[in-house]
């Protein structure tokens, strides 16, 4: 489901597109306490793990992994998957 994100370069980090894909599959980004994920600012490169949940609660052994790197042309290479 997230493989489409890994095939394209982006002018910014596509966190809204990633979130939409997850929501379409009944999975939500959440804070550690289970409240909706509030977002963050992204540097030129980095990685983040974000908790995910569904209607039953936070997944105990699954997180969203997102890594990104800004290329010389200004676009970002983004890799994301559930681990």
Backbone as ProteinMPNN parsed JSONL, in Angstrom:
{"seq_chain_A": "XXXXXXXXXXXXXXXXXXXXXXXXXXXXXXXXXXXXXXXXXXXXXXXXXXXXXXXXXXXXXXXXXXXXXXXXXXXXXXXXXXX", "coords_chain_A": {"N_chain_A": [[0.797, -1.189, 0.0], [1.977, 1.27, 0.702], [3.936, 1.377, -1.154], [3.726, 2.94, -3.444], [4.552, 5.507, -2.695], [7.301, 5.233, -2.505], [8.195, 5.277, -5.111], [8.458, 7.729, -6.336], [9.784, 11.079, -6.647], [9.678, 13.939, -4.539], [8.654, 17.386, -4.041], [8.385, 18.148, -1.439], [8.102, 16.626, 1.835], [5.853, 13.979, 1.642], [3.832, 13.673, 3.754], [1.088, 13.99, 4.186], [-0.026, 12.551, 2.043], [0.925, 9.999, 2.666], [-0.384, 9.608, 5.11], [-3.05, 9.642, 4.18], [-3.139, 7.275, 2.65], [-2.789, 5.398, 4.672], [-5.101, 5.923, 6.242], [-7.088, 5.209, 4.397], [-6.812, 2.526, 4.625], [-7.694, 1.989, 7.118], [-5.969, 2.659, 9.237], [-4.268, 4.697, 11.557], [-2.113, 7.499, 12.176], [-0.546, 8.086, 15.245], [0.201, 9.702, 18.422], [2.486, 8.727, 21.057], [0.824, 8.399, 23.27], [-1.564, 7.703, 22.189], [-3.185, 9.681, 21.18], [-4.216, 11.656, 18.291], [-1.706, 12.015, 15.782], [0.324, 14.853, 15.707], [2.104, 15.949, 13.96], [5.253, 17.26, 12.626], [8.267, 19.176, 12.063], [10.379, 18.885, 9.196], [13.758, 18.249, 8.469], [16.449, 18.581, 5.999], [17.289, 15.958, 5.625], [16.625, 12.78, 7.112], [15.053, 10.553, 9.522], [12.172, 8.918, 10.871], [10.137, 7.279, 13.277], [6.79, 6.488, 13.626], [4.065, 5.962, 15.731], [1.293, 3.77, 15.102], [-2.235, 3.108, 14.798], [-5.427, 1.419, 15.061], [-9.011, 1.021, 15.134], [-9.06, -0.597, 17.358], [-6.944, 0.123, 18.956], [-3.516, 1.181, 19.749], [-1.01, -0.254, 17.737], [1.035, -2.779, 18.916], [3.441, -3.914, 17.986], [4.109, -2.646, 15.608], [5.105, 0.029, 13.562], [5.159, 3.128, 11.718], [7.686, 3.728, 9.475], [9.607, 6.334, 8.233], [11.859, 7.676, 5.992], [13.911, 10.253, 4.629], [15.572, 12.223, 2.145], [17.02, 15.114, 0.899], [17.632, 15.881, -2.401], [20.119, 17.107, -4.77], [18.705, 18.521, -6.733], [16.63, 19.626, -5.363], [14.356, 18.128, -4.846], [12.845, 15.514, -2.828], [13.887, 12.288, -1.859], [11.976, 9.709, -0.719], [11.369, 7.141, 1.569], [9.19, 4.771, 2.846], [7.561, 2.594, 5.116], [5.686, 0.077, 6.877], [6.788, -1.254, 9.868]], "CA_chain_A": [[0.0, 0.0, 0.0], [2.834, 2.451, 0.727], [4.977, 1.266, -2.178], [3.597, 4.032, -4.414], [5.331, 6.636, -2.184], [8.713, 4.958, -2.729], [8.517, 5.296, -6.544], [8.373, 9.087, -6.849], [10.498, 12.118, -5.925], [8.706, 14.939, -4.093], [9.188, 18.701, -3.692], [8.327, 18.221, 0.023], [7.8, 15.309, 2.408], [4.425, 13.753, 1.391], [3.232, 13.051, 4.933], [-0.372, 13.949, 4.02], [-0.33, 11.427, 1.156], [1.174, 8.783, 3.448], [-1.485, 9.505, 6.059], [-4.264, 9.282, 3.436], [-3.039, 5.854, 2.307], [-3.051, 4.654, 5.901], [-6.517, 6.089, 6.606], [-7.86, 4.381, 3.465], [-6.67, 1.144, 5.085], [-8.172, 1.972, 8.506], [-4.83, 2.788, 10.144], [-4.063, 6.11, 11.852], [-0.892, 7.941, 12.847], [-0.87, 8.532, 16.601], [1.257, 9.984, 19.383], [2.723, 7.587, 21.946], [-0.282, 8.251, 24.209], [-2.757, 7.309, 21.449], [-3.88, 10.825, 20.582], [-3.835, 11.832, 16.888], [-0.367, 12.542, 15.531], [0.21, 16.289, 15.46], [3.057, 16.367, 12.938], [6.574, 17.759, 13.013], [8.984, 19.797, 10.946], [11.338, 17.965, 8.604], [15.006, 18.808, 7.958], [16.785, 18.126, 4.652], [17.347, 14.5, 5.621], [16.387, 12.197, 8.425], [14.152, 9.413, 9.613], [11.27, 8.97, 12.018], [9.208, 6.185, 13.518], [5.541, 7.039, 14.142], [3.115, 4.932, 16.169], [0.073, 3.63, 14.312], [-3.327, 2.469, 15.531], [-6.713, 1.258, 14.39], [-10.108, 1.216, 16.093], [-8.816, -1.41, 18.555], [-5.88, 0.736, 19.757], [-2.171, 1.299, 19.191], [-0.351, -1.513, 17.406], [2.147, -2.991, 19.838], [4.678, -4.315, 17.315], [4.127, -2.067, 14.268], [5.245, 1.48, 13.479], [5.459, 3.65, 10.4], [9.05, 4.222, 9.308], [9.745, 7.27, 7.121], [13.17, 8.306, 5.838], [13.915, 11.198, 3.517], [16.829, 12.89, 1.836], [16.864, 16.132, -0.132], [18.602, 15.712, -3.472], [20.669, 18.365, -5.287], [17.708, 19.24, -7.532], [15.624, 20.181, -4.468], [13.323, 17.143, -4.539], [13.154, 14.567, -1.77], [13.693, 10.853, -1.992], [11.269, 9.31, 0.495], [11.08, 5.723, 1.731], [8.29, 4.564, 3.973], [6.933, 1.287, 5.234], [5.311, -0.346, 8.219], [7.718, -2.261, 10.413]], "C_chain_A": [[0.847, 1.264, 0.0], [3.88, 2.443, -0.372], [4.901, 2.378, -3.21], [4.412, 5.254, -3.985], [6.804, 6.455, -2.543], [9.131, 5.063, -4.188], [8.626, 6.693, -7.135], [9.263, 10.002, -6.025], [9.535, 13.268, -5.67], [9.369, 16.277, -3.797], [9.144, 18.957, -2.18], [7.997, 16.819, 0.536], [6.291, 15.067, 2.301], [3.687, 13.112, 2.563], [1.711, 12.998, 4.831], [-0.796, 12.801, 3.109], [-0.141, 10.097, 1.885], [0.018, 8.553, 4.41], [-2.782, 9.1, 5.361], [-4.277, 7.806, 3.066], [-3.353, 5.007, 3.542], [-4.523, 4.724, 6.295], [-7.408, 5.252, 5.698], [-7.837, 2.905, 3.865], [-6.973, 0.996, 6.577], [-7.039, 1.922, 9.524], [-4.572, 4.279, 10.326], [-2.701, 6.352, 12.488], [-1.28, 8.5, 14.205], [0.399, 8.889, 17.379], [1.433, 8.743, 20.257], [1.563, 7.339, 22.908], [-1.603, 7.889, 23.522], [-3.547, 8.453, 20.857], [-3.428, 10.993, 19.126], [-2.454, 12.481, 16.744], [-0.482, 13.996, 15.12], [1.215, 16.802, 14.442], [4.369, 16.85, 13.519], [7.177, 18.488, 11.834], [10.074, 18.841, 10.478], [12.568, 18.726, 8.124], [15.261, 18.283, 6.554], [16.91, 16.611, 4.551], [17.108, 14.0, 7.035], [15.497, 10.985, 8.347], [13.321, 9.556, 10.877], [10.463, 7.679, 12.077], [7.965, 6.805, 14.156], [4.627, 5.878, 14.529], [1.888, 4.938, 15.278], [-0.968, 2.861, 15.129], [-4.486, 2.211, 14.59], [-7.795, 1.401, 15.453], [-9.922, 0.415, 17.379], [-7.713, -0.847, 19.452], [-4.551, 0.772, 19.033], [-1.611, -0.083, 18.902], [0.888, -1.654, 18.287], [3.47, -3.275, 19.131], [4.799, -3.751, 15.904], [4.219, -0.556, 14.371], [5.432, 1.863, 12.019], [6.879, 4.184, 10.418], [9.058, 5.131, 8.09], [11.175, 7.788, 7.129], [13.127, 9.193, 4.604], [15.285, 11.816, 3.367], [16.593, 13.872, 0.701], [17.992, 15.993, -1.138], [19.074, 17.087, -3.961], [19.655, 19.175, -6.087], [16.568, 19.811, -6.682], [14.496, 19.233, -4.12], [13.802, 16.201, -3.443], [12.956, 13.14, -2.246], [13.11, 10.394, -0.662], [11.053, 7.793, 0.468], [10.232, 5.559, 2.973], [7.712, 3.157, 3.944], [6.541, 1.042, 6.675], [6.264, -1.42, 8.669], [7.173, -2.794, 11.712]], "O_chain_A": [[0.473, 2.245, -0.643], [4.636, 3.405, -0.51], [5.922, 2.729, -3.801], [4.919, 5.974, -4.845], [7.485, 7.432, -2.855], [10.32, 4.949, -4.485], [8.866, 6.828, -8.335], [9.484, 9.749, -4.841], [8.666, 13.543, -6.498], [10.516, 16.314, -3.352], [9.795, 19.881, -1.693], [7.652, 15.932, -0.245], [5.513, 15.87, 2.817], [2.99, 12.113, 2.383], [1.097, 12.057, 5.336], [-1.807, 12.147, 3.365], [-0.949, 9.18, 1.737], [-0.5, 7.441, 4.516], [-3.539, 8.292, 5.899], [-5.317, 7.154, 3.157], [-4.09, 4.025, 3.462], [-5.125, 3.707, 6.641], [-8.376, 4.649, 6.163], [-8.723, 2.135, 3.494], [-6.57, 0.024, 7.216], [-7.133, 1.235, 10.541], [-4.648, 5.044, 9.365], [-2.198, 5.518, 13.241], [-2.219, 9.288, 14.316], [1.501, 8.45, 17.051], [0.622, 7.818, 20.2], [1.335, 6.202, 23.32], [-2.638, 7.779, 24.18], [-4.491, 8.221, 20.103], [-2.353, 10.513, 18.765], [-2.096, 13.384, 17.501], [-1.305, 14.336, 14.27], [1.182, 17.982, 14.093], [4.572, 16.851, 14.734], [6.651, 18.423, 10.723], [10.626, 18.079, 11.273], [12.436, 19.743, 7.443], [14.403, 17.618, 5.973], [16.659, 16.042, 3.488], [17.356, 14.701, 8.016], [15.218, 10.457, 7.271], [13.719, 10.228, 11.828], [10.152, 7.074, 11.051], [8.076, 7.562, 15.12], [4.439, 4.937, 13.759], [1.488, 5.982, 14.761], [-0.635, 2.079, 16.02], [-4.522, 2.717, 13.468], [-7.515, 1.858, 16.561], [-10.56, 0.716, 18.388], [-7.56, -1.292, 20.589], [-4.464, 0.436, 17.852], [-1.724, -0.985, 19.731], [1.694, -0.728, 18.381], [4.525, -2.901, 19.643], [5.518, -4.316, 15.08], [3.509, 0.069, 15.159], [5.814, 1.037, 11.19], [7.235, 4.994, 11.274], [8.571, 4.746, 7.027], [11.654, 8.283, 8.149], [12.395, 8.918, 3.653], [16.054, 11.919, 4.323], [16.033, 13.512, -0.334], [19.167, 15.988, -0.771], [18.489, 18.109, -3.603], [19.74, 20.403, -6.115], [15.64, 20.414, -7.221], [13.742, 19.5, -3.184], [14.997, 16.101, -3.164], [11.99, 12.825, -2.941], [13.681, 10.658, 0.396], [10.607, 7.238, -0.536], [10.521, 6.136, 4.021], [7.416, 2.609, 2.883], [7.013, 1.726, 7.584], [6.521, -2.383, 7.946], [7.798, -3.651, 12.338]]}, "name": "protein", "num_of_chains": 1, "seq": "XXXXXXXXXXXXXXXXXXXXXXXXXXXXXXXXXXXXXXXXXXXXXXXXXXXXXXXXXXXXXXXXXXXXXXXXXXXXXXXXXXX"}
